[in-house]
Amino acid sequence: MTDPLTVRLAATVHAARTSRGLSSAALAENSGVSRAMIGKIERGDVQPTAALLAKLSAALGLTLSELIARAEGDERRVVRAAEQPVWVDPDSGYRRRSLSPASGRPLELVEIELPPGAEVPLLASTFLHQQIWVLDGRLRLREGTEVHELNVGDCLVLGSARDRVFANPGSLPCRYLVALVPRAT
């Protein structure tokens, strides 16, 4: 049984693709996600992973937060804690909570929780300025050959666009805040 957010994500990916005049083949080529998988996602047959959604959103010129906010279809100025959309990666258990109201653009605040031992690879984003602030636990962030070991209270400005791996090397969950702002073009 497919959950409501997966169904809305399916419709949102399809709408974003078609509004840009992209075929499934073109989106597959731009994102590195197979046409077959795009079809499954757009039909709501599978719950996409964080890595897949990141690839698709980047190829569509959206942030992961924008894609999820569009799926939520919410334009309120206040989003109460109990109403903030939460998405869980079925592969890693990575838990992503959108804190900002959808109408709060261009700034987006996202809370991430990584289970102990989890690793989440994400593709480079060239159109975002991002800062990460660790709230609980430990975060290991690999950017190419550079490795950042972050502890509670540490804040990191992400560097130039590179593929990254977010990992929790600790025995407790790692919780961190991500602030995202589109880069000036």
C-alpha angles and dihedrals in degrees: 000000000000119000120234095251091054089052091050091046089053091054092043094052090047093048093047091049096048094042087059091049092243123150119216087254092054092048089048091052093046095045105034089234115126120251089238092056092046088053091051091048093047091049091048091240093132136031103237120229124238090255093053094046091048091053093047095044092049091050089050092050093248134117118241087248092054092049092051093043090053089051088052090050092208125148100171120133093220125046113187117221092250090053099047110118114250123195124188123202106232092213104048105016088241105164119208123190119189104218100177123080110247089244091058096088137175093032116061126187119198129180116211128193119193118193117229111285094011121141124191120187116205129185122243117275114209096184101056138080107206137185126187125206118188113224102174135005129357131308126198112196121189118198106180105301094341117097124196119197107201129188134186111310095015116131124198130190107213114238131224119329109292136144109267139198118209112201138175107215092176133091093239130060116277117223123189141166121232120200113197129190126171113251117243109260 
